[in-house]
Amino acid sequence: MDRDIKYLKGVGDARAKILASELDIHTFRDLLYYFPSRHVDRSKFYHIRDLYGVEMPYIQIRGKFLNFVKEGEGRKQRLTAAFTDGDRLCQVTWFSKIQTIAGMYRPGVEYVLFGKPSFKFNAWQFVHPEIEAYDPSRPPEGFRGIYGLTEILRKRGFTSRLMQTLTSNLLNTLSLDKIPETLPAEIIKERNLIPLGKALLGMHRPESPAHLQKAMERLKFEELFYLELHILEFSRKRNLQLKGHVLTKVGEAFNRFYSSVLPFPLTGAQKRVLREIREDMRTGRQMNRLLQGDVGSGKTLVAFMTMLLAVDNGLQAALMAPTEILAAQHAVTLEEWASRIGVKVALLTGSTRVAERRRIAEGLKSGEISIIVGTHALIEDAVEFRNLGVAVIDEQHRFGVAQRARLWSKSQTAPHVLVMTATPIPRTLAMTVYGDLDVSVIDELPPGRKPIQTWLRYDDNRNEVYRHVWNELRAGRQVYIVYPLISESEKLDLKSAEEGYQRICEIFRGVSVSLVHGRMKPAEKDAQMQRFVSGETRILVATTVIEVGVNVPNASVMIIENAERFGLSQLHQLRGRVGRGADLSYCILMSKHQISADTKKRLGIMTETTDGFLISEADLKLRGPGDMEGTQQSGLAFSLKVSNLARDGQIVAVARDTASRILDGRMLLMPDSIAVINRELGVRFSRSIDWSRIS
């Protein structure tokens, strides 16, 4: 299992190097656990007349090429061919290795063509399909795995067929029935799981759909069991080791704010979350809580009241935000509230002048400043607290784990930590990815908020959209227009912010327009953003840099160009930039007419609901957890190879329960089984954890 992959038949030194660099495959074990991304039934041949709909699976067709035609010059050259099954025609296209392919296939010879068909320009097309000569004497293949490949691998001659051959060579080399078990016998029996060797064979070379299903059940459970065991043990050890400030007092600052300053009555959800936070902070262990809540749900108010609990107990509080604009906006809000109850708030960012920075440093060290709001500047060595009791991290996925830890380390006793996000995280993902955090959810909006109207419009509706924008501008309101690209691209047929800025300036003559994108210098970008925040400019043309951290209550329209290119969670975040004032607000999704059924469904969800949690569940199901914002810094120590946190929520729950019973001693294991767990955790996780406490 640990043998170098170069010694496998068909690999060698050159292929071993590229498998290592592209797929992280170094050993026989790595290849064995590189599973197909999907499985297809190669026992059936389709006819071209049987093809249907917008989205077809991978299929195979038997037939002959009629001709080959080279088109274009240089990099834009391509090779097309007409292929017939004897009844209808389809087109086959290649964009690379044209000279080689042109010499490989001949008209009139019978071939098997395998690939994913798409319907364009009134014809079915295949792009770079797998092709092999038809051999009537060879029996049908049955189920076959399709292996994911990178572009570099494809350029080096790797195909799914080659990966299948290499995997077959490996399966023929190994004695799968002798591979050591990776789950305790007690769990295998309880869950009625098939042996590991049979599961691995079923993933690469299933005998039937039932064999494949059983293989996936076994490997999904195993993967999620070890993930949950790792997270639960880490969380429990952390809770035992980290002691926090004991905050028992609800004093003058909190009570004065609650009775005299509170801008609106707390919702039931806000009250529930505050109770959860108070319960945490008086236990003597460090609070480590994730606060989820949609845009406008009142997370900042809850965070401020949490900070007042620290102040009432003689401690300081800090709020760290990812951008200067967001930090400044938080500071304005908090200063307005705090000044009315005699609590001192300061703002520290990269732009703070040296003299002011020195004054703030002295105020924090002496305890004169009770609450500090800032950016990464808060974690600089020069910043020292007298006694930091609560640290609030806003949009926490924008900060690395090490950055957050540096803020926490500025106190001898670990401060209570509240991390906030406006990106709602589905329960299965939060339970796993943020397994070391307790989760609080604000799932109500304050009364009086008007839901944002969301429309889906196409390019030929553009005049109607611009008429609506004019109406809003005449009413004194402001508008965002977001583009997927900064500048024009030859490869992508998408609208760009720079091009859009020119066009918007022409269409809305006499209206001041700002442009913001990621290539601008920070000072220039902040200046343009500030012009829009102050109302000096009425339209802000931007890329997704404005996704987080811009609060302009007067903005009532958000137009998202090429909305089909964005994920649901990102669209929801962008939509959250409007609807912050008393006026009815609109989010207009602009899209091409020609989009897939899945994309239409995704955009349709946006028009049907403004519930961030429903949207995040749908996004997870459509796109998978790899695309969810923020998971890169979540603490997942290995990637999920077979399970999907959206679709496998039931297995997540069972795996978590099994892991919890083992840690609690409610499921007793034999010494051999404990050894199996320790060995497997050593293989799966690079971070060492003392697992000897499992008994």
MARRO-699647 format. One line per 8 residues: number of its first residue (from 1); their letters; for each residue y, z, x of C-alpha. Coordinates in steps of 0.2 Angstrom, whole numbers, plus 2048, in hexadecimal, padded with zeros to 3 digits. Example, Ala and Ser with C-alpha at 12.3 -4.5 7.8 and 13.67 -1.06 7.14 Angstrom:
2
1> AS> 7EA:827:83E; 7FB:824:844
***
This chain:
695
1> MDRDIKYL> 800:800:800; 80C:804:80E; 807:7F4:818; 816:7E9:81D; 818:7DA:811; 818:7CD:81F; 805:7D0:821; 801:7CA:80F
9> KGVGDARA> 7FA:7B9:80D; 808:7AC:80A; 816:7B7:810; 819:7B8:823; 828:7BD:82D; 835:7B1:825; 831:7B5:813; 82F:7C8:817
17> KILASELD> 841:7C8:81D; 848:7C0:80E; 83D:7CB:802; 844:7DA:80A; 856:7D5:80A; 856:7CE:7F8; 84A:7D8:7EF; 847:7E8:7FA
25> IHTFRDLL> 835:7E3:7FB; 82E:7EA:80C; 81C:7EF:808; 80D:7EB:7FE; 812:7F9:7F2; 824:7F2:7F0; 81D:7E1:7EA; 810:7E9:7DF
33> YYFPSRHV> 81E:7F2:7D6; 829:7E3:7D5; 825:7DF:7C3; 828:7CF:7B9; 838:7CF:7AF; 82F:7C8:7A0; 81E:7C1:79C; 81B:7B0:794
41> DRSKFYHI> 80C:7A8:78B; 806:799:796; 7F7:795:78B; 802:78B:77E; 80B:77A:780; 81A:777:776; 820:766:76F; 832:761:770
49> RDLYGVEM> 833:75F:75E; 82E:772:75C; 83D:778:765; 84A:781:75A; 859:78D:759; 866:792:766; 85B:79E:771; 849:798:776
57> PYIQIRGK> 83D:7A1:781; 835:79A:791; 829:78D:78B; 81E:77F:793; 81D:76C:78E; 811:75F:794; 818:74E:796; 81E:740:7A2
65> FLNFVKEG> 82F:73C:7AB; 837:72B:7A5; 844:72A:7B2; 84F:733:7BF; 862:731:7C1; 86E:738:7CE; 87F:73C:7C8; 88F:742:7D1
73> EGRKQRLT> 894:744:7E3; 893:752:7F0; 891:764:7E9; 893:75D:7D7; 884:752:7D9; 875:755:7CD; 865:74D:7C9; 860:74A:7B6
81> AAFTDGDR> 850:743:7AF; 849:73E:79E; 839:747:79A; 82E:742:78B; 81F:74B:783; 81A:73A:77B; 824:73E:76B; 835:744:770
89> LCQVTWFS> 841:744:77F; 849:752:788; 854:753:798; 850:75C:7A8; 85E:760:7B4; 85F:766:7C7; 86F:76B:7D0; 867:76F:7E1
97> KIQTIAGM> 85A:768:7EC; 85C:757:7E4; 855:74C:7F2; 845:756:7F3; 843:757:7E0; 846:744:7DF; 837:741:7EA; 82C:74D:7E2
105> YRPGVEYV> 829:746:7D1; 825:735:7CB; 827:72D:7BA; 817:72A:7B0; 80D:739:7B8; 809:747:7AC; 811:758:7B0; 813:769:7A8
113> LFGKPSFK> 825:76E:7A7; 829:781:7A5; 83A:788:7A2; 847:78E:795; 84D:780:78A; 85F:77F:784; 867:774:777; 877:76B:77E
121> FNAWQFVH> 87F:75A:77A; 872:757:76C; 863:758:778; 857:765:77E; 85A:768:791; 850:772:79E; 85A:777:7AE; 84F:779:7BE
129> PEIEAYDP> 83F:77C:7B5; 82E:77F:7BE; 824:76F:7BE; 812:76C:7C3; 805:75E:7C1; 7FB:75F:7B2; 7E9:763:7B5; 7DE:762:7A6
137> SRPPEGFR> 7CF:76A:7AE; 7D9:77A:7B2; 7D7:788:7A4; 7E7:78E:79C; 7F0:79C:7A5; 7F3:7A8:797; 800:7B6:79A; 80A:7B4:7A9
145> GIYGLTEI> 818:7BE:7B1; 829:7B6:7B4; 831:7BE:7C4; 844:7C1:7C6; 84B:7B8:7D5; 85C:7B8:7DE; 866:7A8:7E1; 862:7AA:7F4
153> LRKRGFTS> 850:7AB:7F1; 850:79B:7E6; 85A:792:7F4; 84C:797:800; 83F:78F:7F6; 839:79F:7EC; 833:79C:7DA; 82B:7A7:7CD
161> RLMQTLTS> 81B:79D:7D0; 81C:7A2:7E3; 81F:7B4:7DE; 810:7B3:7D2; 805:7AC:7E1; 80B:7BA:7ED; 807:7C7:7E0; 7F6:7C0:7DC
169> NLLNTLSL> 7F2:7C0:7EF; 7F7:7D2:7EF; 7ED:7D7:7E0; 7DE:7CE:7E8; 7E0:7D8:7F8; 7E2:7E9:7F0; 7D4:7F3:7E7; 7DF:7F8:7D8
177> DKIPETLP> 7D2:805:7D2; 7D3:80E:7E2; 7E6:810:7E1; 7EB:823:7E1; 7F1:829:7D0; 803:82D:7CE; 803:838:7BF; 7F9:848:7BC
185> AEIIKERN> 7E9:847:7B3; 7EF:853:7A6; 7FD:847:7A1; 7F2:837:7A2; 7E6:840:795; 7F4:847:78A; 7FD:836:789; 7ED:82B:788
193> LIPLGKAL> 7F4:821:796; 7EA:813:79F; 7E6:815:7B2; 7F3:810:7BE; 7E9:802:7C6; 7E6:7FA:7B5; 7F8:7FC:7B0; 7FE:7F3:7C0
201> LGMHRPES> 7F2:7E5:7BD; 7F8:7E4:7AB; 80A:7E2:7B1; 806:7D3:7BC; 7F7:7CB:7B5; 7F4:7D2:7A3; 7E4:7CD:79A; 7EC:7CE:789
209> PAHLQKAM> 7FC:7D3:780; 7F3:7E4:77D; 7F0:7E6:790; 802:7E3:794; 808:7EF:786; 7FD:7FD:78D; 802:7F9:79F; 815:7FB:79A
217> ERLKFEEL> 812:80B:790; 80A:813:7A0; 817:80D:7AC; 826:811:7A1; 820:822:79E; 81D:825:7B0; 82E:81F:7B6; 837:829:7A9
225> FYLELHIL> 82D:839:7AB; 831:839:7BE; 844:835:7BA; 845:843:7AD; 83B:850:7B8; 847:84C:7C7; 857:84E:7BC; 851:85E:7B3
233> EFSRKRNL> 84C:867:7C3; 85C:862:7CC; 866:868:7BD; 85C:879:7BC; 85E:87C:7CE; 871:878:7CD; 873:884:7BF; 86A:892:7C8
241> QLKGHVLT> 874:88F:7D8; 886:88C:7D2; 88F:89B:7CB; 8A0:898:7C2; 8AF:8A2:7BD; 8AC:8AD:7AE; 8BA:8A9:7A2; 8B9:8B5:794
249> KVGEAFNR> 8CB:8B7:78F; 8D4:8AC:782; 8E6:8B1:786; 8F8:8AE:783; 8F9:89C:789; 8EB:896:77E; 8F0:89F:76F; 902:89A:770
257> FYSSVLPF> 8FD:888:772; 8F1:889:763; 8FD:891:757; 90E:889:75C; 90C:879:765; 8FB:871:760; 901:85F:75B; 8F4:85D:74D
265> PLTGAQKR> 8E6:868:746; 8D6:867:750; 8C8:85D:749; 8B7:865:746; 8B0:85C:755; 8BE:862:760; 8BB:874:75A; 8A8:872:75D
273> VLREIRED> 8AB:86B:76F; 8B7:87A:773; 8AA:886:76D; 89D:87E:779; 8A9:87F:788; 8AE:891:785; 89C:896:784; 899:88D:794
281> MRTGRQMN> 8A7:895:79D; 8A3:8A7:799; 891:8A6:79F; 894:8A8:7B1; 88C:897:7B6; 897:888:7BA; 89B:87D:7AB; 896:86B:7AF
289> RLLQGDVG> 89A:862:79E; 89C:850:799; 8A9:84E:78B; 8A6:83D:782; 8B3:837:775; 8BA:827:76F; 8CB:821:773; 8D7:82C:769
297> SGKTLVAF> 8CB:839:765; 8D5:847:76D; 8CB:84A:77E; 8DB:84E:787; 8E0:85C:77B; 8CF:864:77D; 8D1:863:790; 8E2:86B:78F
305> MTMLLAVD> 8DC:879:785; 8CD:87B:791; 8DA:87C:79F; 8E4:889:796; 8D4:894:795; 8D5:894:7A8; 8E7:898:7A9; 8E5:8A7:79D
313> NGLQAALM> 8D7:8AD:7A9; 8E3:8AD:7B8; 8DC:89C:7BF; 8E3:88A:7C2; 8DD:87A:7BA; 8DD:868:7C1; 8DC:857:7B8; 8D7:848:7C3
321> APTEILAA> 8DA:836:7BC; 8D5:826:7C4; 8E6:81D:7C4; 8F8:823:7C7; 8FD:81C:7B6; 8F0:826:7AD; 8F3:835:7B7; 906:834:7B3
329> QHAVTLEE> 903:831:7A0; 8F8:841:7A0; 905:84B:7A9; 912:846:79D; 907:84C:78E; 902:85C:796; 913:860:79C; 91A:85E:78B
337> WASRIGVK> 90D:86A:784; 90D:876:792; 920:878:794; 921:87F:782; 915:88E:787; 91C:891:799; 90E:889:7A3; 912:880:7B2
345> VALLTGST> 90B:86E:7B4; 90D:862:7C4; 909:850:7C8; 902:84B:7D9; 8FE:839:7DD; 8FE:82D:7EC; 910:829:7E7; 916:83B:7E7
353> RVAERRRI> 924:83D:7F4; 921:848:803; 92D:856:7FF; 926:857:7ED; 915:856:7F4; 919:865:7FF; 920:86F:7F1; 911:86B:7E6
361> AEGLKSGE> 905:871:7F4; 90F:881:7F6; 90E:884:7E3; 8FC:881:7E2; 8F8:88D:7F0; 903:89A:7E9; 8FD:898:7D8; 90E:894:7D1
369> ISIIVGTH> 907:884:7CA; 8FA:887:7BD; 8F5:875:7B9; 8F5:866:7C4; 8F2:854:7BF; 8EF:847:7CB; 8E5:838:7D3; 8DA:838:7E3
377> ALIEDAVE> 8E9:841:7EB; 8E2:852:7E4; 8D3:851:7F0; 8DD:84F:7FF; 8DB:85D:80C; 8ED:862:80B; 8EA:867:7F8; 8E5:87A:7F7
385> FRNLGVAV> 8E3:884:7E7; 8E6:897:7E6; 8D7:898:7DA; 8D1:888:7D1; 8C8:88C:7C1; 8C6:87C:7B7; 8C5:86A:7BD; 8C7:85C:7B1
393> IDEQHRFG> 8C2:84A:7B6; 8C8:83C:7AB; 8BE:82C:7AA; 8B2:834:7B6; 8A8:824:7B9; 8B7:81E:7C4; 8B4:82B:7D1; 8A6:82D:7DD
401> VAQRARLW> 89B:83C:7DD; 8A2:841:7EE; 8B4:840:7E8; 8B0:84B:7D9; 8A7:858:7E5; 8B6:859:7F0; 8C1:85F:7E2; 8B4:86C:7DD
409> SKSQTAPH> 8B3:872:7EF; 8C5:878:7EF; 8C0:888:7E7; 8B5:896:7EE; 8AD:898:7DD; 8A8:887:7D6; 8B5:882:7C8; 8AF:87E:7B7
417> VLVMTATP> 8AE:86B:7B5; 8B2:860:7A6; 8AF:84E:7A9; 8B6:842:79B; 8B2:831:796; 8B9:825:788; 8AA:81A:78B; 89D:821:77E
425> IPRTLAMT> 88C:823:786; 87C:821:77B; 872:831:77A; 863:82A:784; 86E:825:792; 878:835:792; 869:83F:792; 862:836:7A1
433> VYGDLDVS> 870:830:7AB; 87B:83F:7A9; 86C:84B:7A8; 874:858:7B3; 883:859:7A7; 884:862:796; 88B:855:78A; 899:858:77D
441> VIDELPPG> 89E:84B:770; 8AE:849:766; 8A8:83E:759; 8B7:83F:74D; 8C8:837:74E; 8D8:842:749; 8DE:83F:737; 8EA:831:734
449> RKPIQTWL> 8E4:825:741; 8E3:813:73A; 8D3:80A:740; 8D6:7FB:74A; 8D4:7EA:742; 8C8:7DF:74D; 8C8:7CC:74A; 8BD:7BF:752
457> RYDDNRNE> 8C7:7AE:754; 8C3:79E:75D; 8CE:792:767; 8D2:788:758; 8DA:797:750; 8E6:79A:75E; 8F6:795:754; 8F1:7A2:746
465> VYRHVWNE> 8EF:7AF:754; 900:7AB:75C; 908:7AC:74B; 901:7BE:749; 907:7C3:75A; 919:7BC:756; 919:7C7:746; 914:7D7:750
473> LRAGRQVY> 921:7D3:75D; 92F:7D1:750; 92A:7E2:749; 92E:7E9:75A; 91C:7EB:760; 914:7E7:771; 904:7DC:775; 8F6:7DC:782
481> IVYPLISE> 8EE:7CB:787; 8DE:7CD:792; 8D6:7C0:79C; 8C5:7C0:7A5; 8CB:7B8:7B5; 8DA:7BA:7C0; 8DC:7A7:7C5; 8D4:797:7C0
489> SEKLDLKS> 8C2:794:7C5; 8BA:783:7C8; 8A8:78A:7C4; 8AD:794:7B5; 8B4:78D:7A5; 8BE:79C:7A1; 8D1:7A0:79E; 8DA:7A9:7AC
497> AEEGYQRI> 8E8:7B6:7AC; 8F4:7AC:7B7; 8F2:79C:7AD; 8F3:7A6:79D; 903:7AF:7A3; 90C:79E:7A5; 906:798:794; 90B:7A8:78B
505> CEIFRGVS> 91D:7A8:793; 91F:796:78C; 918:79A:77A; 922:7AA:779; 932:7A5:780; 93F:7B2:780; 932:7C0:780; 930:7CA:791
513> VSLVHGRM> 91E:7C9:798; 916:7D2:7A6; 906:7CD:7B0; 8FA:7D9:7B7; 8EA:7D6:7C1; 8DF:7DE:7CF; 8E5:7D3:7DD; 8F7:7DA:7DC
521> KPAEKDAQ> 8FD:7E7:7E8; 8FC:7F8:7DF; 90F:7FB:7DF; 912:7EA:7D7; 904:7ED:7CA; 90A:7FE:7C6; 91C:7F8:7C4; 917:7EA:7B8
529> MQRFVSGE> 90C:7F7:7AE; 91B:803:7AD; 926:7F5:7A7; 91A:7F3:798; 918:805:795; 92B:808:795; 92D:7F9:788; 937:7EE:794
537> TRILVATT> 929:7E1:792; 922:7DD:781; 912:7D3:787; 906:7D9:794; 8FA:7CB:79B; 8ED:7D3:7A5; 8DB:7D3:7AB; 8D0:7E2:7A7
545> VIEVGVNV> 8DA:7ED:7B3; 8E2:7F4:7A3; 8D1:7F9:79C; 8D4:80C:7A0; 8E4:815:7A2; 8F2:80D:798; 8F9:816:789; 906:80C:780
553> PNASVMII> 907:812:76E; 913:804:769; 906:7F7:76E; 8FD:7F0:75E; 8F4:7E0:763; 8E6:7DE:770; 8E1:7CC:773; 8D1:7C9:77E
561> ENAERFGL> 8CF:7B8:784; 8BD:7B2:787; 8B6:7C1:77E; 8A5:7BA:780; 8A5:7BE:792; 8A7:7D1:790; 89B:7DF:78B; 89D:7E9:77C
569> SQLHQLRG> 8A2:7F9:784; 8AF:7F0:78E; 8B6:7E7:77E; 8B6:7F8:776; 8C0:800:785; 8CD:7F2:784; 8CE:7F4:771; 8D3:806:774
577> RVGRGADL> 8E3:801:77D; 8EA:7FE:76B; 8EA:809:75C; 8F2:817:765; 902:818:75A; 905:819:747; 905:806:744; 8F6:7FC:73F
585> SYCILMSK> 8EF:7F4:74E; 8E4:7E4:752; 8D7:7DF:75E; 8D5:7CC:75F; 8C5:7C5:767; 8C8:7B3:76D; 8B8:7A9:770; 8B1:798:772
593> HQISADTK> 8A8:790:763; 898:78D:76E; 891:79E:771; 87F:7A4:770; 878:7AD:761; 877:7BE:76B; 88A:7BC:770; 88F:7B9:75E
601> KRLGIMTE> 885:7C8:759; 88E:7D2:767; 89F:7CD:761; 89B:7D0:74F; 897:7E2:753; 8A8:7E4:759; 8B0:7DE:749; 8A5:7E9:73F
609> TTDGFLIS> 8A7:7FA:746; 8B4:804:751; 8A7:812:754; 8A5:813:767; 894:81B:766; 88C:80D:75B; 894:800:766; 88D:808:776
617> EADLKLRG> 87B:809:76E; 87D:7F7:76A; 883:7F3:77B; 875:7FC:784; 868:7F3:779; 870:7E2:77C; 874:7E3:78F; 86A:7F2:795
625> PGDMEGTQ> 86F:801:79F; 873:7F8:7AF; 883:7F1:7A8; 889:801:7A0; 899:806:7A9; 897:815:7B4; 885:816:7B7; 886:811:7C9
633> QSGLAFSL> 88D:822:7CE; 882:82B:7C1; 875:833:7CD; 866:828:7C9; 85D:828:7D9; 852:819:7D5; 853:809:7CA; 849:808:7BB
641> KVSNLARD> 83C:7FA:7BD; 833:7FA:7AC; 83C:805:7A0; 84C:802:796; 856:811:791; 85C:808:781; 84B:802:77B; 841:811:781
649> GQIVAVAR> 84A:81F:77A; 83A:826:773; 831:826:784; 840:82E:78C; 83F:83D:780; 82C:83F:782; 82E:83D:795; 83C:84A:795
657> DTASRILD> 832:856:78A; 823:855:796; 82D:858:7A5; 836:867:79D; 825:86E:798; 81F:86D:7AA; 82F:875:7B1; 82E:883:7A4
665> GRMLLMPD> 81C:886:7A7; 817:882:796; 80B:874:79D; 800:87B:7AA; 7FA:86F:7B8; 7EC:870:7C4; 7F1:871:7D7; 7EB:85F:7DA
673> SIAVINRE> 7F7:859:7CC; 806:862:7D4; 802:85A:7E4; 802:849:7DB; 813:84C:7D4; 81A:852:7E5; 813:842:7ED; 81A:836:7E0
681> LGVRFSRS> 82B:83E:7E0; 82C:83D:7F3; 828:82A:7F1; 835:827:7E3; 844:832:7E9; 84D:831:7F9; 856:842:7F5; 84B:850:7FA
689> IDWSRIS> 849:85E:7ED; 83E:86D:7EF; 831:86A:7E2; 826:878:7E7; 82D:882:7D9; 823:878:7CC; 813:883:7C8
***
